[in-house]
Every structure is written in C-alpha cells, then in structure tokens.
C-alpha cells in the first residue's frame, strides 16, 4: 500500500516537473497593447502582387490579389526558446483577431487609392525570439489609378498601389525598407492576364504631409500643424498587347480609308457619292467603338486621330467628286479630268504622309 502511495506521489511530482519544463521551454509572450518604446518604430514592408485583374479603362480601376507583410522589432517580446521545434509563436485568423489591439500593438496601414475597401482572406502574427514581430495578410482590393491613353492601343499603363500608415506619422513610425517580392517568368505571364505584357515593377517611398487642424490654432504642436507620413508606392508597368486591335480594328479601318481613294477611278457620279458616304458611315461606327472602350478623355488617342484623319480624307474625296461633277458634268471622261488625274495619286500619298507625321508626334 505504501509502495502504491509512493508511486502515486512520484507520478504527480514527475508530471509537475514535466509541466514546468514545458512552461520554461515554451514561454508565452508577455503581451503589450502599446507601441514599442523606441521612437520612431522602424518598419519593413514587403508586398507581393499575385494577380492584377478586371482592368477597367472606363473608370480607370483594377483589382489586385496580393500579400502585405509588415515587420518591426519590439525588445519587450524577446525570449529564449528551449524547444527547437517551436522557435516562434504563430497566431492565425481568429487567434490573431483575439490579440490584435487589446493585447498586441500592430501598425495599421491603409491603401490610399483603394476604392471600396479591401477584403482580407487570411492573416497571421508571428513573434520571433529576437523580438521581431511579423504581420502578414492576403488581401483582395479594387484600386484606382490615373491612366494615359494617348497612344491607345499602343499604350503602356502603370498600375499603382499606394500604402500609408493610418495613425502614426514619421515621428513615431518610419518605413525602414520596402520591397516587392520578385516574380518568376511563369508568375509574370499570369500576373495581368492575356491582354497585357508585364514590363517591370518599381517601388518608392515619398514624404506626404497633412494639415488637418489650422496652423494658427492654440493647440500644442503635437496636435496642430503639418504631419508627415511615409507613403509607399508600388508601380507595376505593363504594355497592352495589340494583336486584337491591329487586326480587328486598325487593319479594317486602314482598308476602309484606302478604299475611299478608289472613287477617283470611278466614272459615275452617283456611284462615287454612294461609296464615299457608305465609307464615311463605317468610319463613324469605328469612332463609336473606340468611345465605348475608353473613358471620356479631355484629349484624343492615337486611334481617334486615325479616325479623324480618315473623316477628313473621305470628306475631301466627296468634296472633290462634287466639284468635278459641277465643273464637268456626267459626260466628262474621268481619265481626262484634270482634277482626278492628279488626286488619284496625291490623296493616297498625302494620307500616308499625315499618318507618318502623326506617328512621329504621338510616339516620339
């Protein structure tokens, strides 16, 4: 009986030692819901863009599937792990939500050019023995970005994501380093879909100032006056793939305009006029198409200049036919008409010269 009691006490004592060992081997962090004591807090930011999709030229917006990772050091979270299998503490989704704000401080960032908020699929917090803390999230968001369509459909666009601290200016929080995860060749091909070709990605940090309260206010300077924030800008440059526009839009438009010059080789006035007006209406249809895929711009694009030149040459052809008919009437042989004798060669040449000058102006 004594042996059993002694064995039971020994088991309890052993279990107690085992629990204490694991408590010291895997110490739980002491949470703090205030920023680190050092000022400013130096933060590293890493962005990975997985996909850019639903690019909308009408309202100049696009959607992004990506990752945002933020890391900083807090000396209060240093610990010495004894168990190599669990070197860091990781809290995911609901666990992370339970400690953010109330138990642990994390810097809040906002997407400045975000349109309509962002959706977070998953997120986590990692606490490392050195005191480094990482916050990472996978997000889906819609962004707006100014686009330049002057060279459309041979244009390049820069899709920008602007990120900035929400509450802490650079007196309290400083962006130490920012980078974008490099993409391999397969990821580059899938990044923008079938309509765009990835060219490069650039990052920069700019100083952005705000003044929400009048500088003449009697409030302390910590409250009033200019506040400067580090704004991070990620720019993904892409070139539009032009195959569709060349063969489905530009080439038919070119054939239509060239066809308008054949009216100088036709004798009948009625046939000349009917062909010219039919081609004019066809060019109008192309104009409506280009307007339907672009926003209402204060400037003309390359394809619109091509259409305007087409209008002009078809109109000059109609005007030439009417003038020739007025002067010579129906009986005049087209081969002996002084006007048509030269226009049948001058008009195509003038058209190609205009197109060459336009290309030099737009693309130089």
C-alpha positions as CSV (number, residue, x, y, z in Angstrom):
1,X,0.0,0.0,0.0
2,X,2.8,2.3,0.9
3,X,4.5,1.5,-2.3
4,X,1.4,2.5,-4.3
5,X,1.1,5.8,-2.4
6,X,4.8,6.5,-3.0
7,X,4.4,5.7,-6.7
8,X,1.4,8.0,-7.0
9,X,3.3,10.9,-5.3
10,X,6.2,10.3,-7.6
11,X,4.0,10.3,-10.7
12,X,2.4,13.6,-9.6
13,X,5.8,15.1,-8.9
14,X,7.1,14.0,-12.3
15,X,4.0,15.4,-14.1
16,X,4.5,18.7,-12.3
17,X,8.2,18.8,-13.4
18,X,7.1,18.0,-16.9
19,X,4.6,20.9,-17.0
20,X,7.1,23.3,-15.5
21,X,9.7,22.2,-18.1
22,X,7.4,22.9,-21.0
23,X,6.4,26.2,-19.4
24,X,10.0,27.3,-19.4
25,X,10.9,25.7,-22.7
26,X,8.0,27.4,-24.5
27,X,7.4,30.7,-22.6
28,X,4.2,32.5,-23.5
29,X,4.9,36.1,-24.6
30,X,4.0,39.0,-22.3
31,X,1.6,41.0,-24.5
32,X,1.7,44.8,-24.7
33,X,-1.0,46.8,-26.4
34,X,1.1,50.0,-26.8
35,X,3.8,50.7,-29.4
36,X,7.5,49.8,-28.7
37,X,9.3,52.2,-26.5
38,X,11.8,53.2,-29.2
39,X,10.9,56.2,-31.4
40,X,10.4,56.1,-34.2
41,X,9.5,52.5,-34.8
42,X,11.3,51.2,-37.9
43,X,9.1,49.1,-40.0
44,X,9.9,46.9,-43.0
45,X,7.2,46.3,-45.6
46,X,7.0,43.6,-48.2
47,X,4.3,43.4,-50.9
48,X,3.7,40.5,-53.2
49,X,1.3,41.0,-56.1
50,X,-0.2,37.7,-57.1
51,X,-2.6,38.9,-59.8
52,X,-4.0,42.1,-61.4
53,X,-7.3,41.6,-63.0
54,X,-10.6,43.2,-64.0
55,X,-8.8,46.2,-65.5
56,X,-11.4,48.7,-66.4
57,X,-10.4,51.5,-68.7
58,X,-13.8,53.3,-68.4
59,X,-13.5,54.1,-64.7
60,X,-9.7,53.7,-64.6
61,X,-9.7,50.9,-61.9
62,X,-8.2,47.5,-61.4
63,X,-8.4,44.7,-58.8
64,X,-5.4,43.1,-57.0
65,X,-4.9,39.8,-55.3
66,X,-1.8,40.2,-53.2
67,X,0.0,39.8,-49.9
68,X,1.1,42.6,-47.4
69,X,3.7,41.8,-44.8
70,X,4.9,44.2,-42.1
71,X,7.8,43.5,-39.7
72,X,9.2,45.5,-36.8
73,X,11.3,44.9,-33.6
74,X,9.9,45.2,-30.1
75,X,12.5,44.4,-27.4
76,X,9.7,43.6,-24.9
77,X,9.0,40.4,-26.8
78,X,12.4,38.8,-26.7
79,X,12.6,35.3,-25.4
80,X,14.9,32.3,-25.4
81,X,13.3,29.2,-26.9
82,X,14.4,25.8,-25.5
83,X,12.4,23.7,-27.9
84,X,13.8,23.9,-31.4
85,X,10.5,22.6,-32.9
86,X,8.6,25.7,-31.9
87,X,11.1,28.6,-32.4
88,X,8.3,31.2,-32.9
89,X,4.8,31.9,-31.8
90,X,2.3,32.0,-34.6
91,X,-1.3,33.2,-34.3
92,X,-3.7,32.9,-37.3
93,X,-7.0,34.4,-38.2
94,X,-9.3,34.1,-35.1
95,X,-6.3,33.7,-32.7
96,X,-4.7,36.8,-34.3
97,X,-8.0,38.7,-34.1
98,X,-8.2,37.9,-30.4
99,X,-4.9,39.6,-29.6
100,X,-4.7,42.5,-32.1
101,X,-5.4,45.8,-30.4
102,X,-6.3,44.6,-26.9
103,X,-3.1,42.5,-26.3
104,X,-0.6,43.3,-29.0
105,X,0.1,46.5,-30.9
106,X,0.5,46.4,-34.7
107,X,0.9,49.3,-37.1
108,X,-2.2,49.9,-39.2
109,X,-1.7,50.7,-42.9
110,X,-4.3,51.8,-45.4
111,X,-4.4,51.7,-49.2
112,X,-4.7,55.3,-50.2
113,X,-6.0,54.7,-53.7
114,X,-8.3,51.9,-52.7
115,X,-11.8,52.0,-54.0
116,X,-14.5,50.4,-51.7
117,X,-12.4,48.8,-49.0
118,X,-10.4,45.6,-49.1
119,X,-11.2,42.0,-48.3
120,X,-8.7,40.0,-46.1
121,X,-8.8,36.3,-46.8
122,X,-6.2,35.2,-44.2
123,X,-3.8,36.8,-41.8
124,X,-1.3,35.9,-39.1
125,X,1.1,37.3,-36.5
126,X,4.5,35.8,-35.8
127,X,6.6,36.6,-32.7
128,X,10.2,35.6,-33.1
129,X,12.8,35.1,-30.2
130,X,14.8,38.1,-31.3
131,X,11.8,40.4,-30.7
132,X,10.8,40.7,-34.3
133,X,7.1,40.7,-35.0
134,X,5.6,40.0,-38.4
135,X,2.1,40.7,-39.5
136,X,1.0,39.2,-42.9
137,X,-2.3,39.3,-44.8
138,X,-3.7,38.2,-48.1
139,X,-5.9,40.8,-49.5
140,X,-8.3,41.5,-52.4
141,X,-9.0,45.1,-53.3
142,X,-10.0,47.5,-56.1
143,X,-7.7,50.4,-56.8
144,X,-8.0,53.5,-58.9
145,X,-5.0,54.8,-60.9
146,X,-4.6,57.6,-63.4
147,X,-4.1,56.1,-66.9
148,X,-2.7,57.7,-70.0
149,X,-4.4,56.6,-73.2
150,X,-2.7,59.0,-75.7
151,X,-1.1,56.1,-77.5
152,X,-4.0,53.7,-77.3
153,X,-4.0,50.9,-78.5
154,X,-0.2,51.0,-78.3
155,X,-0.1,52.3,-74.8
156,X,1.7,51.4,-71.6
157,X,0.0,51.7,-68.2
158,X,1.3,52.0,-64.7
159,X,-0.9,50.3,-62.1
160,X,-0.1,51.9,-58.7
161,X,-0.8,50.8,-55.2
162,X,-0.2,53.5,-52.5
163,X,0.2,52.4,-48.9
164,X,0.5,54.7,-45.9
165,X,0.4,54.4,-42.1
166,X,-3.1,55.4,-40.8
167,X,-2.4,56.9,-37.3
168,X,1.3,57.3,-36.8
169,X,3.3,60.0,-38.6
170,X,7.1,59.6,-39.2
171,X,7.9,61.0,-35.8
172,X,6.5,57.7,-34.4
173,X,6.7,55.3,-37.3
174,X,9.3,55.2,-40.1
175,X,9.5,52.9,-43.1
176,X,13.0,51.5,-42.9
177,X,12.8,49.3,-46.0
178,X,10.2,48.4,-48.6
179,X,10.4,45.8,-51.3
180,X,8.2,43.8,-53.7
181,X,8.7,40.0,-53.9
182,X,10.3,39.2,-57.3
183,X,8.2,37.3,-59.8
184,X,9.4,34.3,-61.8
185,X,8.7,34.1,-65.5
186,X,5.6,32.0,-65.0
187,X,4.2,34.4,-62.5
188,X,4.9,37.4,-64.8
189,X,2.8,35.7,-67.6
190,X,-0.1,35.1,-65.3
191,X,0.1,38.5,-63.5
192,X,-2.0,40.6,-65.9
193,X,-3.9,38.0,-68.0
194,X,-3.9,37.7,-71.8
195,X,-4.4,41.4,-72.7
196,X,-1.2,42.8,-71.1
197,X,2.5,42.1,-71.1
198,X,4.4,42.7,-67.8
199,X,7.3,45.1,-68.2
200,X,8.6,46.0,-64.7
201,X,7.8,46.9,-61.1
202,X,9.1,49.9,-59.2
203,X,8.9,51.0,-55.5
204,X,9.5,54.3,-53.9
205,X,8.8,56.0,-50.5
206,X,7.7,59.6,-50.6
207,X,7.1,62.1,-47.9
208,X,3.4,63.1,-47.7
209,X,2.2,65.9,-45.4
210,X,-1.2,66.6,-44.0
211,X,-2.6,69.5,-42.0
212,X,-5.9,68.6,-40.5
213,X,-6.0,71.4,-38.0
214,X,-5.2,75.1,-38.6
215,X,-1.6,76.0,-38.1
216,X,-2.7,79.1,-36.2
217,X,-4.5,77.0,-33.6
218,X,-3.6,77.5,-30.0
219,X,-3.3,73.7,-29.6
220,X,0.1,72.1,-28.9
221,X,2.3,71.5,-31.9
222,X,1.8,67.7,-31.4
223,X,-1.8,68.1,-32.3
224,X,-1.9,71.0,-34.8
225,X,0.3,71.8,-37.8
226,X,1.7,69.6,-40.6
227,X,2.2,65.9,-40.1
228,X,4.4,63.9,-42.4
229,X,3.8,60.3,-43.3
230,X,5.9,57.9,-45.3
231,X,3.9,56.8,-48.3
232,X,4.9,53.7,-50.2
233,X,4.1,53.5,-53.9
234,X,4.3,50.2,-55.9
235,X,4.0,50.7,-59.6
236,X,3.5,47.8,-62.0
237,X,4.2,48.8,-65.6
238,X,2.5,46.8,-68.4
239,X,2.2,47.1,-72.1
240,X,-1.0,46.5,-73.9
241,X,-1.0,43.5,-76.3
242,X,-2.0,45.0,-79.6
243,X,-2.8,41.9,-81.7
244,X,-6.5,42.2,-81.4
245,X,-6.6,46.0,-82.1
246,X,-4.2,45.7,-85.1
247,X,-6.2,43.0,-86.9
248,X,-9.7,43.6,-85.7
249,X,-9.7,47.4,-85.6
250,X,-6.7,49.2,-87.2
251,X,-6.4,47.0,-90.3
252,X,-10.1,47.1,-91.3
253,X,-10.1,50.9,-90.7
254,X,-7.0,51.2,-92.9
255,X,-8.7,49.2,-95.7
256,X,-11.8,51.4,-95.4
257,X,-9.8,54.6,-95.8
258,X,-7.7,53.3,-98.6
259,X,-10.9,52.1,-100.4
260,X,-12.2,55.7,-100.3
261,X,-9.5,56.7,-102.8
262,X,-11.0,54.4,-105.4
263,X,-13.7,56.9,-106.1
264,X,-11.2,58.8,-108.2
265,X,-11.1,55.8,-110.6
266,X,-14.9,55.5,-111.0
267,X,-16.8,57.4,-113.7
268,X,-20.4,57.5,-112.4
269,X,-21.1,60.4,-110.1
270,X,-23.9,58.5,-108.2
271,X,-21.6,55.6,-107.6
272,X,-18.8,57.8,-106.3
273,X,-21.1,59.6,-103.8
274,X,-22.8,56.4,-102.5
275,X,-19.4,54.7,-101.9
276,X,-17.9,57.8,-100.2
277,X,-20.9,58.2,-97.9
278,X,-21.0,54.5,-97.0
279,X,-17.4,54.5,-96.1
280,X,-17.9,57.7,-94.0
281,X,-20.7,55.9,-92.0
282,X,-18.4,52.9,-91.5
283,X,-15.7,55.2,-90.0
284,X,-18.3,56.7,-87.7
285,X,-19.1,53.2,-86.5
286,X,-15.4,52.7,-85.6
287,X,-15.5,56.0,-83.7
288,X,-18.4,54.8,-81.6
289,X,-16.5,51.6,-80.9
290,X,-13.4,53.4,-79.7
291,X,-15.5,55.7,-77.5
292,X,-17.2,52.7,-75.9
293,X,-13.9,51.2,-74.6
294,X,-12.3,54.4,-73.3
295,X,-13.3,56.9,-70.6
296,X,-14.4,60.4,-71.6
297,X,-11.0,61.9,-72.1
298,X,-10.0,65.6,-72.5
299,X,-7.6,64.6,-75.2
300,X,-7.6,62.4,-78.3
301,X,-6.0,59.0,-78.5
302,X,-3.9,57.7,-81.4
303,X,-6.8,55.6,-82.8
304,X,-9.1,58.7,-82.6
305,X,-6.6,60.8,-84.6
306,X,-6.5,58.0,-87.2
307,X,-10.3,58.1,-87.4
308,X,-10.3,62.0,-87.6
309,X,-7.8,61.8,-90.5
310,X,-10.0,59.2,-92.1
311,X,-13.0,61.5,-91.8
312,X,-11.0,64.3,-93.4
313,X,-9.8,62.4,-96.4
314,X,-13.2,60.8,-97.1
315,X,-14.8,64.3,-96.8
316,X,-12.1,65.8,-99.2
317,X,-12.9,62.9,-101.6
318,X,-16.6,63.7,-101.5
319,X,-15.9,67.4,-102.0
320,X,-13.6,66.7,-105.0
321,X,-16.3,64.5,-106.6
322,X,-18.9,67.2,-106.2
323,X,-16.7,69.9,-107.5
324,X,-15.6,67.8,-110.5
325,X,-19.3,67.0,-111.3
326,X,-20.2,70.6,-111.0
327,X,-17.5,71.7,-113.4
328,X,-17.6,68.9,-116.0
329,X,-20.9,67.1,-115.5
330,X,-21.7,63.4,-116.2
331,X,-20.1,63.3,-119.7
332,X,-16.6,64.1,-118.6
333,X,-14.2,61.2,-119.1
334,X,-12.5,60.5,-115.8
335,X,-9.2,59.8,-117.5
336,X,-9.1,63.3,-118.9
337,X,-10.4,65.1,-115.8
338,X,-7.5,67.4,-114.7
339,X,-8.7,67.2,-111.1
340,X,-9.0,63.4,-110.8
341,X,-5.8,62.9,-112.9
342,X,-3.7,64.2,-110.0
343,X,-5.9,63.4,-107.0
344,X,-5.9,59.7,-107.6
345,X,-2.2,59.8,-106.7
346,X,-1.9,62.8,-104.5
347,X,-4.6,61.8,-102.0
348,X,-3.1,58.4,-101.0
349,X,0.3,60.0,-100.8
350,X,-1.0,62.8,-98.6
351,X,-2.7,60.2,-96.3
352,X,0.5,58.2,-95.7
353,X,2.4,61.5,-95.0
354,X,-0.2,62.5,-92.4
355,X,-0.1,59.1,-90.8
356,X,3.7,59.3,-90.6
357,X,3.7,62.7,-89.1
358,X,1.0,61.6,-86.6
359,X,3.1,58.6,-85.5
360,X,6.2,60.7,-85.0
361,X,4.3,63.2,-82.9
362,X,2.5,60.6,-80.7
363,X,5.3,58.1,-80.2
364,X,8.4,60.4,-80.1
